[in-house]
């Protein structure tokens, strides 16, 4: 398989080296109005820079070097001035380009290849398997103002200071009042919402793999007026939720994906829907539990609550997916699989027709 992948740059090079442009010209008018096809072969040197950049967009930096470097002076200049996607997992002592569009670092051994003080105009940053101090140092070194996408994966939490991780998360989310559009935290959110800017107007996609309560999610959403998609895990329930100060109405949120581990946390979701559900059209809920009799429980207990939520808070809903996951289930081929249950809910005065699906594993 690897040797096939190695040939990919050459396949792309060959394909784009000889564009076949078919232009249809009408011949002399005859009784049959025949159409003639004219084929023109164009060498890659005759292709515009914009087309070459389109080719580069589908290749990694190292594949670009492998296929195009030293073809001629023009291509060397195009490689030098192009803003690249650099995945350091593929780095093998090759010098990094001057212009990096997206940078991905997946372990600390890759840090040796980067001089972060020279990284300018970065649009995307993906970091994982690094220590918290290392991540903080990177964020304090590079220019952050043009970042549109940040992915923060699992960090080495050995001897970590909670305040440092909170500072990282706050620093990243605060970019939502500059250019940040998409943010992913594959960890619990530890930041202080009160230290964030009042409005994170550029943020459109947010994933957080751990918020303490639904109220915390609600307070965060109040600062992100243009958010379109939210993926979030709610870790615990807060039975004493006070909505008296939570009056923001979210007009943009259309896709909501929520994971939770107890039915009590499920009851808290009204906190989100009452303020942010008016335009949600797709709702995905995942309940993680150790309860064994989960099918009857889901149908009997959750279904009425979902219908109430749709009636009260989700007038634009088109689909609800309720996924029930039993955490202690082992891979047992003898255990019967439960087929998803799909139900069509007709429209009414409070909501349009939508599909409700229950699935299990």
N, C-alpha and C positions, 0 to 999 in steps of 0.2 A: 504493500500500500504506500509506503514512504517513497519508493522510487517513482510511483505514479504522480504523487504530489510534487515531487521535485521537477517533473516535466511540465507542470501547470504554467509557470511563467513563459516557457517556450511556446506552449500552445497558444497562450494569449498573444505573444509576440507575433507568431505566424499569422494568426487570425486577423490582427489589426494591421499587419504589414501590407496586406493586399485587400483593401476595401473594394467590394464590388458595388459600384453605384449604378443602379438601373434607372435610366431616364427614358421616359416614354415620349416619343415624338411622333406626331402624326405625319405620315407620308403623304405623297401627292394623293389628292382625293380621287378615289376610284369608286366603282360601283359598290364594292364591298367595304369601303372605309377601313382598310387594313391598318393596324397599329404595329409599328416597328419598335423593337427593343434594342437599345444601345447600351453596351456594357463597356465600362471604362475601368481599367486597373490603375490604382494609385499606390505608389510606393509610400512607405511610412514617413519618409522624409518630406513628403508633400502634404502630410496631414497637419492640420493646425495645432497650435499649442493647447487650445481648449480641449480638443479631442484626445490628445496625449494625456492631459490631466484627468480626463474621464477614465482612461485606461488605468492610470495610477490609482484612482479611487477604489479600484477593485483588488488591489494588491497590497501586501505589506511592504514596509520599507526595504526589508532584506530581499524580498522577491523582486522589487524594482531594481535594486542594485544588481542582482543576479542576472536579470534579463536585459537591462538597458545601459548599465554603466559602461563607459568607454566605447560606445558605438560610434560616437562622434562628439565634437565640441558642443553642438546644440543640445544633445540629450544630457550631457553632463551638466549643462547650465539649467536645464529643466528640472533635473533631479535636485540640484542644489537649491533652487528657488521654490520648489513644491513643499507645501506643508504636509508632513507625513503622519501616518499612524504608526507608532513605534511600540511593539510588544517586546519587552526586554527578555521574555522567556525564550525568544528566538535569537537573542544576541550572541554572537561568537567573535567578540573582539573587533567587530567592524566599527568604525567611527560613526557616531550618531549624526543625523542631519542637523543643519543649523536651524531649520524651521520644523518644529514638531507641533502637529495639530492635536493629536491624542497620544497620551503616554500611559502605558500599562506596566505596573510593577507588581509581581506576584510573590516575590520572596526577597529577603535582605541581601542575598548574594548578588542580585542584579544592580544594587545601588552603586557598585564600583564603576559602572559604565556611564553614569550620568553626573554632569556638573550642573546642579540645579540652579546655580546662580546665572547660568546662561540660557535657561529655558524661558523663552518669552512667547507671548501671544498664545498660550495654551488654551485650547477649547474644551478638551476632555481629559480627565484624570481618573485612573482606576488603580487603587491601592489595596493590597490584601497581604496577610501573613507578615506584617511588619509590626515592630514594637510601637507603642503609643508615642514615646519620645521621638522616634524616627519620623512618624507621620506628622507630628507637630512641627518638627524641624523643617520638613519639606514644605509644609503650608506657610511657614514663616519666611521661606527663602524664595519661592517662585512667585511670579506675578499671578494674582488670582482674579483680577478684575474682568477678564474675558472668558472665564470658565463658564461653559454652558451645561456640562455634565460632570458629575462627581460620583464615583462608586467607591464606597469604603467597605471593604470586606472584613473578614475576621482578623482581629489584631491579637498580637501576643500580649495577654493580660497579666503576665507574671510580674508581680511587684508593681503593678500599674497604680497610678494615682487617679482616682475617680474624677478629680477636678481637671486633670489633663485631657481625659477623653471627652468630658463635657465641653471643654474649651474648643476641641477639634470640631465637635458637632455644631457648636454655636457659630464658629468661624465659617464653616461650610454653608450652613443654612442662611447665614447673613448675606451670602452672595446672591440670595434671591431678590435683593433690591438692586442688583446690578445686571447680570446677564444669565445667572443660573436658571436653567429650564428643567433639568432632570437631576434628582438626587436619590441615591440609594444608600441606606445604612443597614448592613447585614448584622445588626446588633441592637441591644437595648438603647433607647434614647435616654441620655443622662443630663442633657443640657437644661439650662434654666430658660424657659420660654420668655420670661420677663426681660431677659437680656438681649433678646432678638429685636431687630427693627420692627416697628409697628406694622409695616406692610412689606411682604415679600412678593412683589407684584409680577416678577418674571417666572416664578416657579410654576410649572404645569404638571409635573409628575413627581410623586414622592413615595418612596418605600422605606418603612421603618420596621425592623423585625423585633419590636418590643417597645410598647408604651405601657406605662404602669396601669392606667385606667382610661376609660372612654372619655372622661372629663379632660384628661391631658390631651387626648387627640382633638377634642373639640376646641380647646384653647389654641392649639397649634393651627387648626384650620381657620380660625378667626383671623389669622395674620396672612393667609395665603388666598387672596380673593379670586385668583385666576387658575387655581388648581383644577385640572381635568381628571386626573387619575390618582387614587390613593390605595396603596397596599399597606396594611398595618396589622400587627399582632397585639392584642390587648391581653395583658398578663394577669390582671386581677380585677375584682369587682369593687365598686364604691357605692354602697347602698344609700349613702347620704348625699347624693348629688344635688347641688344647688344650681338651678339654671337661671336664677334671677339676674345674673350679670352676663349671661351667655345669650345675647339677642342678635348676633350677626346672622344674616341670611346669605347663604352661598348660592350663587347663580350659575357657576361654571362646572361644578363637579358632576361628572356623568358616569364614572366607573369607580366602584367602591369594592375593595377586596379586603375582608376582615377575618382574621383568625382569632379564636378565643378558646379557653380551656374549661369553662364552666357555664352552666345555664344562667347563673347569677350575672356573669359578665354580659351574657346575651341580653338580659333585661336592661342593662345599662345603655344599650345601643340607641335607645330613644334619644339620648343626649345628642347623638350625632345627627340622627334623622330629622329631628324637629328643626334644626338650624341649617342643615346642609344637604337635605335630601330632595329638595324641590325639583332638581333637574337630573337626578340619578336615573339612568335607564338600565344599567346592568349592576346587579348586586351579587357578589360571591361571598358566601359565608362558610368558614370551615371550623367545625367544632372538634377539638382534640380531647379525647376522654379515655379513661380506663374502664368505663362502664360496658358490660358485656351485652346486655339486652338493648342494644342501641337502636335497632330498627324501629321497634314499637315506640321507644322513647322519642325518637325523632319525629315520627308521624304524629303521635298523640300530643306531644308537648310543644314542638316547634312550629308545626303547621299553622295552628290558630294565631300564634304570635306573628308569623310572617304575613298572614293575611291582614292582621290589624295594622302592622307597620305599613303595608302597601296602601291600605285605606286611608290612613291618617297622614302619612308623610311623603309618599313616593308617587305622585301623580303621573310622572313620565316613565315609569318602570316598564320595561319590555321583557326582562328576564331576571329570575332569581335562581341561583345555583346554591343549594345547601349540601355541603359535603361533610359527612360524618366520619371521622377517622379514629379508630380505636388504637391507642398507643401500645397496648400490650399484646396485640395480635401478632402471631408469628407466621412465617411463610409456610403454611400447611396446605398442601395440594388437596388433602381430603376434606378440608373445610369448605362447605358450599359457598359460592360467590352469590352476592345479592345484586340483582340487576337494578339499575337506576329506575326510579319511579318518576315519570313525567306527567305533569298535570297542566292543562290549559285553563287559565283563569279568565273568564269573560270580563269585558269592560263594564264599568259602572260610572256613576256620576263623579266619583272621587279619583278614579284611575282608569287608564286604558287597559286593554287586554294584555296579559303577559303570560309567560311560561314559567312554571315552577318545577324545578328538578331536585330530587333527593338522590344522592349517591353515597356509597359506603365502601370502606376498606379497612 
